[in-house]
Amino acid sequence: MPYVAAVVDLAEGPRMMTQVVECEEGALAIGMELRVAFRREEGCEAVAVFRP
């Protein structure tokens, strides 16, 4: 399935390579505000993803 990969600047300072979910790729914009969400994946407790 296609997904949107992104580099997100966290408020705490570091940058994080992640995935943006619940957002059409055409609606993405540099500098838009995102919130963290956690998704369970097989073999992992939780994976951080971001959504508007």
FENFENMO-V338307 format. One record per pair of residues at least 24 apart in sequence whose ideal C-beta (glycine too) atoms are under 8 Angstrom apart, sorted by the first residue. I is the first residue (numbers start at 1). J is the second residue. D is the distance in Angstrom with one decimal. If there is no record, write none. Layout:
i:I j:J d:D
i:I j:J d:D
This chain:
i:4 j:28 d:6.6
i:6 j:50 d:7.1
i:8 j:34 d:6.2
i:8 j:50 d:5.6
i:16 j:48 d:7.4
i:18 j:48 d:6.3
i:18 j:49 d:6.0
i:18 j:50 d:5.6
i:19 j:49 d:4.7
i:19 j:50 d:7.3
i:20 j:49 d:7.2
i:20 j:50 d:5.4
i:20 j:51 d:6.7
i:20 j:52 d:7.9
i:21 j:49 d:4.9
i:21 j:50 d:7.2
i:21 j:51 d:5.1
i:22 j:51 d:4.3
i:22 j:52 d:7.1
i:23 j:51 d:6.2
i:23 j:52 d:5.2
i:27 j:52 d:7.6
